[in-house]
Every structure is written in C-alpha cells, then in structure tokens.
Amino acid sequence: QAFVLCCSCLQPPPVAPLVMRFSVWAALAALAAAGDWQAINGVKTTFQTISDGAGQGGLVEKGDTVTVHAKGTVQQTGKTFWSTKDPGQRPFTYTAGVGGVITGWDQGCLGMKQGEVRQLSIPAAEGYGERGFPAWGIPAGGDLTFEIEVLDIKKAKGDL
C-alpha cells in the first residue's frame, strides 16, 4: 500500500473517503475505456455487454414482460441505491418499451437475450432528471449506471 506523505510526517493523509471515491471513479473510467460501449438509436444512454445470454425466449421487444436482476449506482458518488440481490429484495418485472421505467433502462434493455448481462450508462435526462430521486440518494442531475441481467422474457400476445 502506497502512502502520500502529509506535512513531512509518515502518516497517510486524512483523505481515505476521498481516495475511495476516486478509486470508484477510476474503476468506472477504466471499465468505460476498456469496454465496447455501444450507442442506442434515439437516446444518449449507452450499453456494454458484460455476459452474452443463451438467447432462449427471443430478444426483449416492446410489450414483452421482462424479469431482471438489477443494480443501480449513482455515477457521481459510486453509491448503490438499489439492488434486487440485496436481502429482502427480489427480481423486478416490467413491461419493456412502454415507459414504465426510466427511459435509459427502457431503451437500453431492448434487444437483450435471456441470461444476458448489460451495463447501462444513463445520463440524468434519461434517468431521474434535474430533480433526482432524493429518497433513494440520487442527486439532482445524477447520472446512473445499471447492471441488468435478464432472467425471463414473456413475449407480448400475438408475438411468436
């Protein structure tokens, strides 16, 4: 472990929380630089495939009922505000492509396969906007990172 000297003493400086936050930012920046982030037509949200899915059940399309594991993190703070894997939580089910979830999530999950894991980088305007979501610790203008794993896809009626 490397220490930065503070005032010629041999003690580490009292900035451990700041260094920890910097480390989270550095990790996210390294991940973004190393990965293949892809654009999504019509939105500013981008995604990176972490793990390919098996493809059973087709692709997530508008109107499908989709069950996922999800973990949401505020990019500015590195704070996780929600995870379906936390104690007492369970997988989340929503209808894809119809605006029942934030825009970045809604558009970022279209085209996913069952078993696929994606990381979404969602700008504030496609998340909770300029108001944020203070009850969840999402600040005004907070950009978000979601990791989404598709567990199940139930195709919309009439969709074979």
N, C-alpha and C positions, 0 to 999 in steps of 0.2 A: 504494500500500500504506500503510495507516494503522498507526502505532506508538503504543503506550501508553507514556508516559514512566515510567521507573523511577528513583526516588530523584533526581529533578531532572537526570538525565543524558539524553543524546539517544540512548541505545541502547535497542533493544527489550528487553523483559524476557525472562528465560531460561525462557519457558514455551511454546516453539513446539510441543512434543509435546502439551501440554495444549490449546493452541488448536486444533491439528489434530484432536484427539479431539472437541473441542467442535464443530468445523466439521462433522464426520461426523454427530454428533447433531443439529445444526441442520438439516443436509440431510435426514436421515431424518424429522425432525419436520415440516419444510416439505412433504415429499412426502406424509406422512400427512395433513396438514391440507388439502393441495390436492387429493388424490385422493378417489375414491369407494370407500372401504373397505367391503367387504360382509361381513356375518356369515355363518357356516355353521352350519346347524342341528346341535345336539348337541355342538358344540365351541366353544372360545374363540378358536381361530385365525380370522383374518380374511384377506381377499384383496382385491387390486386388480388389475384387468385393465390391463396395460401395452399390449398389442397384440392385437387380435382375430385369430383364426385363420381359415383358409379353410374349415374345417368338413369337409374330406374325411376319411372314415373314421369319421364319427359323433362322439359325445361319449365321454369317458373314463367308463367304468362299472365297477362291482365285477367283478373277474375278468378284465378286459382286460389284455393285456400292453402296457405303455406304455414308449416310449423317449423320453428327455428330455435336454436340456441343463439343468444345474442349477448354481447358485452359492449357497453358504450363507455367511452372515455372522452373527457374534455381535452382537446389538444393543448390549450394554453397552460393547463395545470397538471396534466397527466393523471388526473383523478378519475377513477372508475365510478360512474354514477349509477350503473345498473348492470347486473349480470344474471341471466337465467340459471346459471350454475351455482349461485350463492345459496346458502342454506335457506329453506323456506320458499325458494323460487322454483318455477317450473318452465318448461319450454313455452314460447309465445306463439300464438296462432293469429294470423291476419289474412285479409284478402288483398292479393297483390294488384298493384297498378291502379287502384281506385281512390287513393288519397287518404286511406285510413291510418297511415303512419306518415312520418315526416318525408318530404319529397326526396331527399337524398337516399334514404333507405328504400322507399317505394320504387324508385327508378334503378337504384344500384343492385337490387336483387333480381330484377327481371333477367331471364336467361340463365339463372343458376340451375344446377342439377342437384338431385338428391345426394347428400353426402358431401357436397362442395362446401368449402370454407373460403369466404372472401373477407377482405378487409376493405372497408369503405372510408374514404376521406371526404367528409361532408362540410362544406362551408356553412357558416352561420345562416345565410339566407335560405339554405335548403334544409336547415335543421330547425332550431327554435328561434332564429332571428335576433333582432335587436333587443327583444325582451328577455331572451334566455329562458331558463326554467329554474328559478332560484330554489324551489323546493327540492330539486334534485342536484343542486350545486352547479348548474350550468349557467355561467355568467352571460350577461348581455353580450351579444356578438360572438358567443363561443362557438368555435369550430369543433367538430366532433370526429372521432374515429370509432367505427363499429366493426366488430368482428362477428360475422354471421355464418352459421352452419345450418344448412337446410336439412331438416330431419325427415320431412314428409311433404309431398305435394299432392293435393287432391284437385284434379282438373275441374275446371268450371263445367257446368252442364252444357252438353252439346259439343264439348271439346274432346275429341277422341285421340 
